[in-house]
Amino acid sequence: MNHPRQGVSIVGSGSAIVSQTLANEALSRLVETSDDWIQSRTGIRQRRLLPPETSLAELAAAAGREALANAGVDPLAVDLILLATSTPDDLFGSAGKIQHLLGAERAVAFDLTAACSGFVFALVTGAQFIRAGAYRTVLVIGADILSRWLDWSDRTTCVLFGDGAGAAVLQVSDRDNLLAFELCSDGAQGEALSLRYQGRPQILGEGAVISQGAYQPIAMKGKEVYRFAVARAPEIVEKVCFQAGVKPEELDWLALHQANQRILDAVGERLGIPPEKILSNLAQYGNTSAASIPLVLDEAVAAGKIQPGNLIALAGFGAGLSWGGAIIRWG
Ligand code: ACO
């Protein structure tokens, strides 16, 4: 086990909710599907889709701004901004733009990509800088605009996803409120879910050959991903509970990546955690990838459900394949 030099706490959360919605009924006029099929297989009723005039950096900055305001932290106090995203505006990274939009001039900012596990990976990464004594304040943002990368004629994927951003502020504290974490990767199964670059050979002048191309829409083997999620998510929650010395029944909340209500139900059942402790908002948002966990956390904080001192298990899972879990004490 690690022996942190400093403790870390989450001192605030925020989100940026996209206002434009697309209900299942409207989607069923675009592809051959139905509200009944989507709701019964996924729990999703509508998804939120970002209009073209807004960038990922602007959406993410809005979530970050709210988190800083809720935490009472000045942007100039931020040492590090971590942006978990798979859909940056710019492949060189979008975190720098967020730093500028927030006026967080002292902060170093970079992107981190781990698909739907991105927020958990970024939270744990940010916490290590604080624990090591390198930084005092870290802004972690999960933001994705998957609508940019869906094939809107493919009913097996386009019904599942939505856009959004959520954020959390981490600060150094006397008590360490990151009780346990575990991060995992399995590249051998990476083919199950991808948003892949595809290129064609292009010959340059004297004969050097390079590849030129573009990213292809999201491709998913739904059943494989489903089986992966219902096996790995409960396993990782059990592992981090064990590491933290917490029994699953002692958890106040389970904040899972919001991929599918059936996955949330199956994980809760495996762990013996009742549905009222499992945070869920995917009916209103769909799967927002790296944004889903901070969004559902922030919503529960704003609703007064999550209270300081509450024990929460986080678990993200998704492309890579990647998965990660953490036990946190809120506040
Ligand atoms: N509307 C109507 N019918 C559909 C749709 C749709 N949108 N999509 C598929 N179907 C059809 C299929 O063509 C198939 O028809 P067939 O039997 O004639 O071939 C039938 O419905 C059943 O399809 P399945 O793929 O077997 O449906 P399943 O019950 O497995 O549900 C689903 C599909 C919801 C995608 C499920 O597999 C799932 O939830 N997988 C996990 C997906 C996920 O969570 N991905 C994201 C996690 S990682 C990340 O977040 C990036």
Boltz pocket constraint, residues with backbone or C-beta under 6 A from the ligand:
constraints:
  - pocket:
      binder: B
      contacts: [[A, 32], [A, 33], [A, 34], [A, 37], [A, 38], [A, 41], [A, 42], [A, 115], [A, 116], [A, 155], [A, 156], [A, 159], [A, 160], [A, 193], [A, 220], [A, 221], [A, 222], [A, 223], [A, 225], [A, 226], [A, 229], [A, 259], [A, 260], [A, 263], [A, 287], [A, 289], [A, 317], [A, 318], [A, 319]]
      max_distance: 6.0
